[in-house]
Amino acid sequence: MILDLLLIGLAITLNPLPLMAFVLLVASARGAWKGLTFILGWLACLVAVIAIVLAITGGHPPPPKSPPSTAVLALKLAIGVSLVGYGEYRRRRRTDRSARGTSPADGAAPAGSAGTAPASPAARPGRRSSSWLSARLDRTTVWTAAGLAVLLQPWGLVAAGATAVVEADTSHFTTWIALFSFCLLATASLLAAELYVVFAPTAARARLLAMRSWLEGHQDQAIVVLCLVVGLWFTGKSIYQLTG
């Protein structure tokens, strides 16, 4: 369970999509307060999922080879296969875009198209969408930021974490440490960005926005790697335990 939770927590914190939105949020007006409520909403989701699972299991894992244990393994297998499938889908989509000479971030026309002049950076759709989103986030309230955290949760990875929590035995203190570490690790990148904005707001906004631009061009690669690593781990482990 512990290795599963650490792997999933790392995958969640490295997921570029929530982090990209969070960077724009903390770079907006009253960004530090919005970032704080976003993190609280984010943590509330993780804690709620853990609490629901522990309430269902009573804090004790189901016996090996029992129907509930087999059902959980089947669910793990389904989640693993789904993550692998989604990762492969993102990889194929990125390959198709590369073959057409289209950037994932800006949707530009293929290089070398007849009669097509290269678009200026300011005219790219990706830049326009970022500016539009930044303007919207400037008007976002702190409570809306908490709701945004719920929407941006990588729920496929959170579901994988929930199946790992089924194995938690709350009679052991190490289990509570593992659950706390999972929540902390899954929030680590957001906490780091929030603390940076609080203690060095001017430098933080510039550097975080630069990091977001880099993430925008590499988000597909990151998502593919994360989904495949977690998906293959869950698929292989579930098959081994089901057939062992």
MODELLER restraints for C-alpha pairs under 7 A, 6 or more apart:
rsr = mdl.restraints
at = mdl.atoms
rsr.add(forms.Gaussian(group=physical.xy_distance, feature=features.Distance(at['CA:1:A'], at['CA:164:A']), mean=5.52, stdev=0.5))
rsr.add(forms.Gaussian(group=physical.xy_distance, feature=features.Distance(at['CA:1:A'], at['CA:167:A']), mean=6.16, stdev=0.5))
rsr.add(forms.Gaussian(group=physical.xy_distance, feature=features.Distance(at['CA:2:A'], at['CA:178:A']), mean=5.98, stdev=0.5))
rsr.add(forms.Gaussian(group=physical.xy_distance, feature=features.Distance(at['CA:4:A'], at['CA:164:A']), mean=6.33, stdev=0.5))
rsr.add(forms.Gaussian(group=physical.xy_distance, feature=features.Distance(at['CA:5:A'], at['CA:161:A']), mean=6.02, stdev=0.5))
rsr.add(forms.Gaussian(group=physical.xy_distance, feature=features.Distance(at['CA:5:A'], at['CA:164:A']), mean=6.51, stdev=0.5))
rsr.add(forms.Gaussian(group=physical.xy_distance, feature=features.Distance(at['CA:5:A'], at['CA:182:A']), mean=5.79, stdev=0.5))
rsr.add(forms.Gaussian(group=physical.xy_distance, feature=features.Distance(at['CA:6:A'], at['CA:182:A']), mean=5.90, stdev=0.5))
rsr.add(forms.Gaussian(group=physical.xy_distance, feature=features.Distance(at['CA:8:A'], at['CA:157:A']), mean=6.44, stdev=0.5))
rsr.add(forms.Gaussian(group=physical.xy_distance, feature=features.Distance(at['CA:8:A'], at['CA:161:A']), mean=6.24, stdev=0.5))
rsr.add(forms.Gaussian(group=physical.xy_distance, feature=features.Distance(at['CA:8:A'], at['CA:230:A']), mean=6.92, stdev=0.5))
rsr.add(forms.Gaussian(group=physical.xy_distance, feature=features.Distance(at['CA:9:A'], at['CA:182:A']), mean=5.30, stdev=0.5))
rsr.add(forms.Gaussian(group=physical.xy_distance, feature=features.Distance(at['CA:9:A'], at['CA:185:A']), mean=5.33, stdev=0.5))
rsr.add(forms.Gaussian(group=physical.xy_distance, feature=features.Distance(at['CA:9:A'], at['CA:186:A']), mean=4.27, stdev=0.5))
rsr.add(forms.Gaussian(group=physical.xy_distance, feature=features.Distance(at['CA:10:A'], at['CA:185:A']), mean=6.18, stdev=0.5))
rsr.add(forms.Gaussian(group=physical.xy_distance, feature=features.Distance(at['CA:10:A'], at['CA:186:A']), mean=6.08, stdev=0.5))
rsr.add(forms.Gaussian(group=physical.xy_distance, feature=features.Distance(at['CA:11:A'], at['CA:226:A']), mean=5.79, stdev=0.5))
rsr.add(forms.Gaussian(group=physical.xy_distance, feature=features.Distance(at['CA:12:A'], at['CA:154:A']), mean=6.83, stdev=0.5))
rsr.add(forms.Gaussian(group=physical.xy_distance, feature=features.Distance(at['CA:12:A'], at['CA:157:A']), mean=6.73, stdev=0.5))
rsr.add(forms.Gaussian(group=physical.xy_distance, feature=features.Distance(at['CA:12:A'], at['CA:186:A']), mean=5.28, stdev=0.5))
rsr.add(forms.Gaussian(group=physical.xy_distance, feature=features.Distance(at['CA:13:A'], at['CA:185:A']), mean=6.61, stdev=0.5))
rsr.add(forms.Gaussian(group=physical.xy_distance, feature=features.Distance(at['CA:13:A'], at['CA:186:A']), mean=4.60, stdev=0.5))
rsr.add(forms.Gaussian(group=physical.xy_distance, feature=features.Distance(at['CA:13:A'], at['CA:187:A']), mean=5.82, stdev=0.5))
rsr.add(forms.Gaussian(group=physical.xy_distance, feature=features.Distance(at['CA:13:A'], at['CA:188:A']), mean=6.18, stdev=0.5))
rsr.add(forms.Gaussian(group=physical.xy_distance, feature=features.Distance(at['CA:13:A'], at['CA:189:A']), mean=5.59, stdev=0.5))
rsr.add(forms.Gaussian(group=physical.xy_distance, feature=features.Distance(at['CA:15:A'], at['CA:223:A']), mean=6.59, stdev=0.5))
rsr.add(forms.Gaussian(group=physical.xy_distance, feature=features.Distance(at['CA:16:A'], at['CA:215:A']), mean=6.50, stdev=0.5))
rsr.add(forms.Gaussian(group=physical.xy_distance, feature=features.Distance(at['CA:16:A'], at['CA:219:A']), mean=5.85, stdev=0.5))
rsr.add(forms.Gaussian(group=physical.xy_distance, feature=features.Distance(at['CA:18:A'], at['CA:152:A']), mean=5.59, stdev=0.5))
rsr.add(forms.Gaussian(group=physical.xy_distance, feature=features.Distance(at['CA:19:A'], at['CA:190:A']), mean=6.71, stdev=0.5))
rsr.add(forms.Gaussian(group=physical.xy_distance, feature=features.Distance(at['CA:20:A'], at['CA:212:A']), mean=5.47, stdev=0.5))
rsr.add(forms.Gaussian(group=physical.xy_distance, feature=features.Distance(at['CA:22:A'], at['CA:35:A']), mean=6.93, stdev=0.5))
rsr.add(forms.Gaussian(group=physical.xy_distance, feature=features.Distance(at['CA:23:A'], at['CA:208:A']), mean=6.17, stdev=0.5))
rsr.add(forms.Gaussian(group=physical.xy_distance, feature=features.Distance(at['CA:23:A'], at['CA:209:A']), mean=6.60, stdev=0.5))
rsr.add(forms.Gaussian(group=physical.xy_distance, feature=features.Distance(at['CA:23:A'], at['CA:212:A']), mean=6.89, stdev=0.5))
rsr.add(forms.Gaussian(group=physical.xy_distance, feature=features.Distance(at['CA:24:A'], at['CA:134:A']), mean=6.02, stdev=0.5))
rsr.add(forms.Gaussian(group=physical.xy_distance, feature=features.Distance(at['CA:25:A'], at['CA:31:A']), mean=5.81, stdev=0.5))
rsr.add(forms.Gaussian(group=physical.xy_distance, feature=features.Distance(at['CA:25:A'], at['CA:34:A']), mean=6.74, stdev=0.5))
rsr.add(forms.Gaussian(group=physical.xy_distance, feature=features.Distance(at['CA:25:A'], at['CA:35:A']), mean=6.52, stdev=0.5))
rsr.add(forms.Gaussian(group=physical.xy_distance, feature=features.Distance(at['CA:25:A'], at['CA:137:A']), mean=5.94, stdev=0.5))
rsr.add(forms.Gaussian(group=physical.xy_distance, feature=features.Distance(at['CA:26:A'], at['CA:32:A']), mean=5.57, stdev=0.5))
rsr.add(forms.Gaussian(group=physical.xy_distance, feature=features.Distance(at['CA:26:A'], at['CA:34:A']), mean=6.55, stdev=0.5))
rsr.add(forms.Gaussian(group=physical.xy_distance, feature=features.Distance(at['CA:26:A'], at['CA:35:A']), mean=5.40, stdev=0.5))
rsr.add(forms.Gaussian(group=physical.xy_distance, feature=features.Distance(at['CA:27:A'], at['CA:205:A']), mean=5.44, stdev=0.5))
rsr.add(forms.Gaussian(group=physical.xy_distance, feature=features.Distance(at['CA:28:A'], at['CA:134:A']), mean=6.80, stdev=0.5))
rsr.add(forms.Gaussian(group=physical.xy_distance, feature=features.Distance(at['CA:28:A'], at['CA:137:A']), mean=6.26, stdev=0.5))
rsr.add(forms.Gaussian(group=physical.xy_distance, feature=features.Distance(at['CA:28:A'], at['CA:138:A']), mean=4.93, stdev=0.5))
rsr.add(forms.Gaussian(group=physical.xy_distance, feature=features.Distance(at['CA:29:A'], at['CA:138:A']), mean=5.28, stdev=0.5))
rsr.add(forms.Gaussian(group=physical.xy_distance, feature=features.Distance(at['CA:32:A'], at['CA:194:A']), mean=6.59, stdev=0.5))
rsr.add(forms.Gaussian(group=physical.xy_distance, feature=features.Distance(at['CA:32:A'], at['CA:197:A']), mean=6.56, stdev=0.5))
rsr.add(forms.Gaussian(group=physical.xy_distance, feature=features.Distance(at['CA:32:A'], at['CA:198:A']), mean=6.28, stdev=0.5))
rsr.add(forms.Gaussian(group=physical.xy_distance, feature=features.Distance(at['CA:33:A'], at['CA:142:A']), mean=6.52, stdev=0.5))
rsr.add(forms.Gaussian(group=physical.xy_distance, feature=features.Distance(at['CA:34:A'], at['CA:142:A']), mean=4.63, stdev=0.5))
rsr.add(forms.Gaussian(group=physical.xy_distance, feature=features.Distance(at['CA:34:A'], at['CA:145:A']), mean=5.70, stdev=0.5))
rsr.add(forms.Gaussian(group=physical.xy_distance, feature=features.Distance(at['CA:35:A'], at['CA:194:A']), mean=6.22, stdev=0.5))
rsr.add(forms.Gaussian(group=physical.xy_distance, feature=features.Distance(at['CA:37:A'], at['CA:142:A']), mean=6.13, stdev=0.5))
rsr.add(forms.Gaussian(group=physical.xy_distance, feature=features.Distance(at['CA:37:A'], at['CA:143:A']), mean=6.86, stdev=0.5))
rsr.add(forms.Gaussian(group=physical.xy_distance, feature=features.Distance(at['CA:37:A'], at['CA:145:A']), mean=6.20, stdev=0.5))
rsr.add(forms.Gaussian(group=physical.xy_distance, feature=features.Distance(at['CA:37:A'], at['CA:146:A']), mean=5.15, stdev=0.5))
rsr.add(forms.Gaussian(group=physical.xy_distance, feature=features.Distance(at['CA:38:A'], at['CA:145:A']), mean=5.07, stdev=0.5))
rsr.add(forms.Gaussian(group=physical.xy_distance, feature=features.Distance(at['CA:38:A'], at['CA:146:A']), mean=4.36, stdev=0.5))
rsr.add(forms.Gaussian(group=physical.xy_distance, feature=features.Distance(at['CA:38:A'], at['CA:148:A']), mean=6.98, stdev=0.5))
rsr.add(forms.Gaussian(group=physical.xy_distance, feature=features.Distance(at['CA:38:A'], at['CA:149:A']), mean=5.26, stdev=0.5))
rsr.add(forms.Gaussian(group=physical.xy_distance, feature=features.Distance(at['CA:39:A'], at['CA:190:A']), mean=6.93, stdev=0.5))
rsr.add(forms.Gaussian(group=physical.xy_distance, feature=features.Distance(at['CA:40:A'], at['CA:146:A']), mean=6.93, stdev=0.5))
rsr.add(forms.Gaussian(group=physical.xy_distance, feature=features.Distance(at['CA:41:A'], at['CA:146:A']), mean=4.62, stdev=0.5))
rsr.add(forms.Gaussian(group=physical.xy_distance, feature=features.Distance(at['CA:41:A'], at['CA:147:A']), mean=6.82, stdev=0.5))
rsr.add(forms.Gaussian(group=physical.xy_distance, feature=features.Distance(at['CA:41:A'], at['CA:149:A']), mean=5.61, stdev=0.5))
rsr.add(forms.Gaussian(group=physical.xy_distance, feature=features.Distance(at['CA:41:A'], at['CA:150:A']), mean=6.51, stdev=0.5))
rsr.add(forms.Gaussian(group=physical.xy_distance, feature=features.Distance(at['CA:42:A'], at['CA:149:A']), mean=5.11, stdev=0.5))
rsr.add(forms.Gaussian(group=physical.xy_distance, feature=features.Distance(at['CA:42:A'], at['CA:150:A']), mean=6.25, stdev=0.5))
rsr.add(forms.Gaussian(group=physical.xy_distance, feature=features.Distance(at['CA:43:A'], at['CA:183:A']), mean=6.87, stdev=0.5))
rsr.add(forms.Gaussian(group=physical.xy_distance, feature=features.Distance(at['CA:45:A'], at['CA:150:A']), mean=6.71, stdev=0.5))
rsr.add(forms.Gaussian(group=physical.xy_distance, feature=features.Distance(at['CA:46:A'], at['CA:183:A']), mean=6.59, stdev=0.5))
rsr.add(forms.Gaussian(group=physical.xy_distance, feature=features.Distance(at['CA:49:A'], at['CA:162:A']), mean=6.59, stdev=0.5))
rsr.add(forms.Gaussian(group=physical.xy_distance, feature=features.Distance(at['CA:50:A'], at['CA:162:A']), mean=6.54, stdev=0.5))
rsr.add(forms.Gaussian(group=physical.xy_distance, feature=features.Distance(at['CA:50:A'], at['CA:165:A']), mean=6.68, stdev=0.5))
rsr.add(forms.Gaussian(group=physical.xy_distance, feature=features.Distance(at['CA:53:A'], at['CA:162:A']), mean=6.65, stdev=0.5))
rsr.add(forms.Gaussian(group=physical.xy_distance, feature=features.Distance(at['CA:53:A'], at['CA:165:A']), mean=6.75, stdev=0.5))
rsr.add(forms.Gaussian(group=physical.xy_distance, feature=features.Distance(at['CA:53:A'], at['CA:166:A']), mean=6.30, stdev=0.5))
rsr.add(forms.Gaussian(group=physical.xy_distance, feature=features.Distance(at['CA:57:A'], at['CA:166:A']), mean=6.66, stdev=0.5))
rsr.add(forms.Gaussian(group=physical.xy_distance, feature=features.Distance(at['CA:59:A'], at['CA:168:A']), mean=6.38, stdev=0.5))
rsr.add(forms.Gaussian(group=physical.xy_distance, feature=features.Distance(at['CA:59:A'], at['CA:169:A']), mean=5.38, stdev=0.5))
rsr.add(forms.Gaussian(group=physical.xy_distance, feature=features.Distance(at['CA:59:A'], at['CA:170:A']), mean=5.04, stdev=0.5))
rsr.add(forms.Gaussian(group=physical.xy_distance, feature=features.Distance(at['CA:60:A'], at['CA:168:A']), mean=6.26, stdev=0.5))
rsr.add(forms.Gaussian(group=physical.xy_distance, feature=features.Distance(at['CA:60:A'], at['CA:169:A']), mean=4.66, stdev=0.5))
rsr.add(forms.Gaussian(group=physical.xy_distance, feature=features.Distance(at['CA:60:A'], at['CA:170:A']), mean=6.61, stdev=0.5))
rsr.add(forms.Gaussian(group=physical.xy_distance, feature=features.Distance(at['CA:61:A'], at['CA:166:A']), mean=5.80, stdev=0.5))
rsr.add(forms.Gaussian(group=physical.xy_distance, feature=features.Distance(at['CA:61:A'], at['CA:167:A']), mean=4.54, stdev=0.5))
rsr.add(forms.Gaussian(group=physical.xy_distance, feature=features.Distance(at['CA:61:A'], at['CA:168:A']), mean=5.89, stdev=0.5))
rsr.add(forms.Gaussian(group=physical.xy_distance, feature=features.Distance(at['CA:61:A'], at['CA:169:A']), mean=6.06, stdev=0.5))
rsr.add(forms.Gaussian(group=physical.xy_distance, feature=features.Distance(at['CA:62:A'], at['CA:68:A']), mean=6.28, stdev=0.5))
rsr.add(forms.Gaussian(group=physical.xy_distance, feature=features.Distance(at['CA:62:A'], at['CA:69:A']), mean=5.50, stdev=0.5))
rsr.add(forms.Gaussian(group=physical.xy_distance, feature=features.Distance(at['CA:63:A'], at['CA:69:A']), mean=6.49, stdev=0.5))
rsr.add(forms.Gaussian(group=physical.xy_distance, feature=features.Distance(at['CA:72:A'], at['CA:163:A']), mean=6.56, stdev=0.5))
rsr.add(forms.Gaussian(group=physical.xy_distance, feature=features.Distance(at['CA:73:A'], at['CA:238:A']), mean=5.55, stdev=0.5))
rsr.add(forms.Gaussian(group=physical.xy_distance, feature=features.Distance(at['CA:73:A'], at['CA:242:A']), mean=6.88, stdev=0.5))
rsr.add(forms.Gaussian(group=physical.xy_distance, feature=features.Distance(at['CA:76:A'], at['CA:160:A']), mean=6.73, stdev=0.5))
rsr.add(forms.Gaussian(group=physical.xy_distance, feature=features.Distance(at['CA:76:A'], at['CA:163:A']), mean=6.45, stdev=0.5))
rsr.add(forms.Gaussian(group=physical.xy_distance, feature=features.Distance(at['CA:76:A'], at['CA:234:A']), mean=6.24, stdev=0.5))
rsr.add(forms.Gaussian(group=physical.xy_distance, feature=features.Distance(at['CA:76:A'], at['CA:238:A']), mean=6.33, stdev=0.5))
rsr.add(forms.Gaussian(group=physical.xy_distance, feature=features.Distance(at['CA:77:A'], at['CA:234:A']), mean=6.29, stdev=0.5))
rsr.add(forms.Gaussian(group=physical.xy_distance, feature=features.Distance(at['CA:77:A'], at['CA:235:A']), mean=4.97, stdev=0.5))
rsr.add(forms.Gaussian(group=physical.xy_distance, feature=features.Distance(at['CA:77:A'], at['CA:238:A']), mean=5.42, stdev=0.5))
rsr.add(forms.Gaussian(group=physical.xy_distance, feature=features.Distance(at['CA:79:A'], at['CA:160:A']), mean=6.48, stdev=0.5))
rsr.add(forms.Gaussian(group=physical.xy_distance, feature=features.Distance(at['CA:80:A'], at['CA:231:A']), mean=3.95, stdev=0.5))
rsr.add(forms.Gaussian(group=physical.xy_distance, feature=features.Distance(at['CA:80:A'], at['CA:232:A']), mean=6.26, stdev=0.5))
rsr.add(forms.Gaussian(group=physical.xy_distance, feature=features.Distance(at['CA:80:A'], at['CA:234:A']), mean=4.90, stdev=0.5))
rsr.add(forms.Gaussian(group=physical.xy_distance, feature=features.Distance(at['CA:80:A'], at['CA:235:A']), mean=4.74, stdev=0.5))
rsr.add(forms.Gaussian(group=physical.xy_distance, feature=features.Distance(at['CA:81:A'], at['CA:231:A']), mean=6.08, stdev=0.5))
rsr.add(forms.Gaussian(group=physical.xy_distance, feature=features.Distance(at['CA:81:A'], at['CA:235:A']), mean=6.11, stdev=0.5))
rsr.add(forms.Gaussian(group=physical.xy_distance, feature=features.Distance(at['CA:83:A'], at['CA:227:A']), mean=5.15, stdev=0.5))
rsr.add(forms.Gaussian(group=physical.xy_distance, feature=features.Distance(at['CA:83:A'], at['CA:228:A']), mean=6.54, stdev=0.5))
rsr.add(forms.Gaussian(group=physical.xy_distance, feature=features.Distance(at['CA:83:A'], at['CA:231:A']), mean=4.81, stdev=0.5))
rsr.add(forms.Gaussian(group=physical.xy_distance, feature=features.Distance(at['CA:84:A'], at['CA:227:A']), mean=5.93, stdev=0.5))
rsr.add(forms.Gaussian(group=physical.xy_distance, feature=features.Distance(at['CA:84:A'], at['CA:228:A']), mean=4.96, stdev=0.5))
rsr.add(forms.Gaussian(group=physical.xy_distance, feature=features.Distance(at['CA:84:A'], at['CA:231:A']), mean=4.92, stdev=0.5))
rsr.add(forms.Gaussian(group=physical.xy_distance, feature=features.Distance(at['CA:84:A'], at['CA:232:A']), mean=6.48, stdev=0.5))
rsr.add(forms.Gaussian(group=physical.xy_distance, feature=features.Distance(at['CA:87:A'], at['CA:223:A']), mean=6.77, stdev=0.5))
rsr.add(forms.Gaussian(group=physical.xy_distance, feature=features.Distance(at['CA:87:A'], at['CA:224:A']), mean=4.42, stdev=0.5))
rsr.add(forms.Gaussian(group=physical.xy_distance, feature=features.Distance(at['CA:87:A'], at['CA:227:A']), mean=5.13, stdev=0.5))
rsr.add(forms.Gaussian(group=physical.xy_distance, feature=features.Distance(at['CA:87:A'], at['CA:228:A']), mean=5.65, stdev=0.5))
rsr.add(forms.Gaussian(group=physical.xy_distance, feature=features.Distance(at['CA:88:A'], at['CA:224:A']), mean=6.87, stdev=0.5))
rsr.add(forms.Gaussian(group=physical.xy_distance, feature=features.Distance(at['CA:90:A'], at['CA:220:A']), mean=6.45, stdev=0.5))
rsr.add(forms.Gaussian(group=physical.xy_distance, feature=features.Distance(at['CA:90:A'], at['CA:224:A']), mean=6.18, stdev=0.5))
rsr.add(forms.Gaussian(group=physical.xy_distance, feature=features.Distance(at['CA:91:A'], at['CA:224:A']), mean=6.07, stdev=0.5))
rsr.add(forms.Gaussian(group=physical.xy_distance, feature=features.Distance(at['CA:94:A'], at['CA:220:A']), mean=6.83, stdev=0.5))
rsr.add(forms.Gaussian(group=physical.xy_distance, feature=features.Distance(at['CA:97:A'], at['CA:103:A']), mean=6.63, stdev=0.5))
rsr.add(forms.Gaussian(group=physical.xy_distance, feature=features.Distance(at['CA:97:A'], at['CA:104:A']), mean=6.95, stdev=0.5))
rsr.add(forms.Gaussian(group=physical.xy_distance, feature=features.Distance(at['CA:100:A'], at['CA:110:A']), mean=5.47, stdev=0.5))
rsr.add(forms.Gaussian(group=physical.xy_distance, feature=features.Distance(at['CA:101:A'], at['CA:110:A']), mean=4.41, stdev=0.5))
rsr.add(forms.Gaussian(group=physical.xy_distance, feature=features.Distance(at['CA:101:A'], at['CA:111:A']), mean=5.65, stdev=0.5))
rsr.add(forms.Gaussian(group=physical.xy_distance, feature=features.Distance(at['CA:102:A'], at['CA:108:A']), mean=5.37, stdev=0.5))
rsr.add(forms.Gaussian(group=physical.xy_distance, feature=features.Distance(at['CA:102:A'], at['CA:109:A']), mean=6.01, stdev=0.5))
rsr.add(forms.Gaussian(group=physical.xy_distance, feature=features.Distance(at['CA:102:A'], at['CA:110:A']), mean=5.51, stdev=0.5))
rsr.add(forms.Gaussian(group=physical.xy_distance, feature=features.Distance(at['CA:104:A'], at['CA:217:A']), mean=6.77, stdev=0.5))
rsr.add(forms.Gaussian(group=physical.xy_distance, feature=features.Distance(at['CA:105:A'], at['CA:126:A']), mean=5.33, stdev=0.5))
rsr.add(forms.Gaussian(group=physical.xy_distance, feature=features.Distance(at['CA:105:A'], at['CA:216:A']), mean=5.98, stdev=0.5))
rsr.add(forms.Gaussian(group=physical.xy_distance, feature=features.Distance(at['CA:105:A'], at['CA:217:A']), mean=5.82, stdev=0.5))
rsr.add(forms.Gaussian(group=physical.xy_distance, feature=features.Distance(at['CA:106:A'], at['CA:124:A']), mean=5.60, stdev=0.5))
rsr.add(forms.Gaussian(group=physical.xy_distance, feature=features.Distance(at['CA:106:A'], at['CA:125:A']), mean=5.35, stdev=0.5))
rsr.add(forms.Gaussian(group=physical.xy_distance, feature=features.Distance(at['CA:106:A'], at['CA:126:A']), mean=4.24, stdev=0.5))
rsr.add(forms.Gaussian(group=physical.xy_distance, feature=features.Distance(at['CA:107:A'], at['CA:125:A']), mean=6.79, stdev=0.5))
rsr.add(forms.Gaussian(group=physical.xy_distance, feature=features.Distance(at['CA:168:A'], at['CA:175:A']), mean=6.21, stdev=0.5))
rsr.add(forms.Gaussian(group=physical.xy_distance, feature=features.Distance(at['CA:169:A'], at['CA:175:A']), mean=6.30, stdev=0.5))
rsr.add(forms.Gaussian(group=physical.xy_distance, feature=features.Distance(at['CA:170:A'], at['CA:176:A']), mean=6.72, stdev=0.5))
rsr.add(forms.Gaussian(group=physical.xy_distance, feature=features.Distance(at['CA:196:A'], at['CA:204:A']), mean=5.75, stdev=0.5))
rsr.add(forms.Gaussian(group=physical.xy_distance, feature=features.Distance(at['CA:197:A'], at['CA:204:A']), mean=5.21, stdev=0.5))
rsr.add(forms.Gaussian(group=physical.xy_distance, feature=features.Distance(at['CA:197:A'], at['CA:205:A']), mean=6.73, stdev=0.5))
